[in-house]
Amino acid sequence: MTAPPTPPPGSTRRRAPAGAAVLREDVTDAIRAAVFEELAAVGFARMSIEGIARRAGVGKTAVYRRWKSKLSLVLDLLTAFATQGLPAPATGSLYGDVRALLEVAAHALRHPVASQVIPDLLVEAARHPEIADAVRAQLLDSQQGVAAVVVREAVERGELPEGADPERALDLIIGPLYWRLVVVRSPLPKGYLDDLARSAVAALRV
């Protein structure tokens, strides 16, 4: 048998990565889905890597190869969720943009998993500065960015005065909806989003 050629002096031969070194995307997706379900079922405090792995149908090693702890996993999940982005509406009117934002937000907040996960993460944010920073940087900042676009375009159309505050706009648009769906957990009566959009627009013009 002929021996393999000797590499030149000073060179190193690269080995192809073993199959175990490749992170399968379908496994990663299954773990992320399991985290949402586990958070909704038991909350962050009681959530464990073992429970996540069991729900995802994988071993604990598969989870630890991707994230070092459940906290880093949740932070990554928040980042991934935020980077999906919420496109700024472009209906051509302030009322239309506000109404479109409310429709998207209501759909998200009424999701059975999100309605359980979001309040729990906000509670944990008070205990974990890392979660608080992630919620603020990833979720709040992205929503404020959308509100800033809506306000800027409304100012350009003459629908809002110069100096209108995007943060105040976000409070007026999303605040009542969050209170109703997540805190009080009351169903939305017919026409509620229309009325809320009109009220928010009126308040922004004051």
Buried (B, 14 or more C-beta within 10 A) or exposed (E): EEEEEEEEEEEEEEEEEEEEEEEEEEBBEBBBBBBBBBBBEBBBEEBEBEBBBBBBEBEEEBBEBBBEEBBEBBBBBBEEBBEEEBEBBEEEBBBBBBBBBBEEBBEBBBEEEBBBBBBBBEEBBEEBEEBBEBBEEBBBEBBBBBBBBBBBBBBEEEBBEEEBBBEBBBBBBBEBBBEBBBEEEEEBEEEBBEEBBEBBBEEBEE
